[in-house]
Amino acid sequence: MIPKFLTTIPPELLGRVRDLEMNTSSESCNRSINQLLQRTVLLGGKRLRPLLTYLCGNFFGVEASGLDVHAKAIEMVHAASLSHDDVVDGAKTRRGKPSINAESSNKHAVLAGDYLLADVIVELTKQGSLELVAEMSKVIQALAEGEWIQLDAAETRKYSRELIEVIAEKKTASVMSWCAVAPAVVAEMPEAIIGYARDFGYHLGLAFQQMDDTLDFSGNSKKDHLLDLENGVINAVLYEWLELNPELKTRFLAGESATTLWSERHLDQAVSVVEARARDHLDKCLGLIDIMAKEIPQHSSLSEKQILKAKEPLIEIVHYLGRRTY
Ligand code: GRG
């Protein structure tokens, strides 16, 4: 769940995130699909995406109650992507518990993820905004495309820094952008501000993914980097690590197995390069918050003082992502 040290977040928003009921909305949902989802991908997690959605809503002057559907929708799409991701990766655990594919089967995990995606679209459609249904559909497209590109790159082992960024943009930044864009659309902000919101989510998402890539190599969670390497998947840190170890890169490109390739040589340096890049993206987020804060008063009933207050937790989230340790 959400870290407690995020002190400027209005408690009612934290409560709202905590109380969001993560279940499929359809009453006719097959019980076993729902139960499988409930004890796997819909359970736990930091719930960062709903929190971000409410915080952006707060910034744009939207009542939290008007964003429950949007906040839940993006967490459910995130959950659906996790269920498919666990199949693609052949994962065994997720959040310290058996992953959905391990708990059931690959086939069940794919179908349950599909069900979840469709449930989100049905619920969003009830809100009556075709624009938001289209936005969410594009997020789902981007997720699938990002994973597809990653799969191809893993097979050929042909990577570049740009390609890794494209994958992060599609797999992570697209989701974060929704959290900023959807509240801006609900608040009926002008196109320019919706554009800033999109850019904010983009930079936040890239920074989030890059920090996540560094966390794979931190002391307490050297999680799945060897599994990634074995599958030929290269994240931002592994890419820099191979660049710093040309002889290992040659062997990797020749198809050598990760198990014999792995070495900690220059790993710290690779982590630092990626952390610095993430910090640049976070700086861009702070700049975008300032730009939006100057423009929002002309388009909402919020006073400048209220906007300054609503800015604080967003800034805190940006800083939290830069120093995240889990
Ligand atoms: C059909 C929607 C759909 C997707 C299929 C498999 C796939 C294509 C996409 C994978 C997308 C994916 C899992 C990206 C990883 C993003 C990421 C950094 C996840 C970790 O997020 P946290 O730390 O996780 O917020 P918690 O557990 O806190 O929710």
Boltz pocket constraint, residues with backbone or C-beta under 6 A from the ligand:
constraints:
  - pocket:
      binder: B
      contacts: [[A, 44], [A, 45], [A, 46], [A, 47], [A, 48], [A, 77], [A, 78], [A, 80], [A, 81], [A, 82], [A, 84], [A, 85], [A, 86], [A, 88], [A, 95], [A, 117], [A, 140], [A, 143], [A, 144], [A, 145], [A, 147], [A, 171], [A, 172], [A, 208], [A, 209], [A, 212], [A, 326]]
      max_distance: 6.0
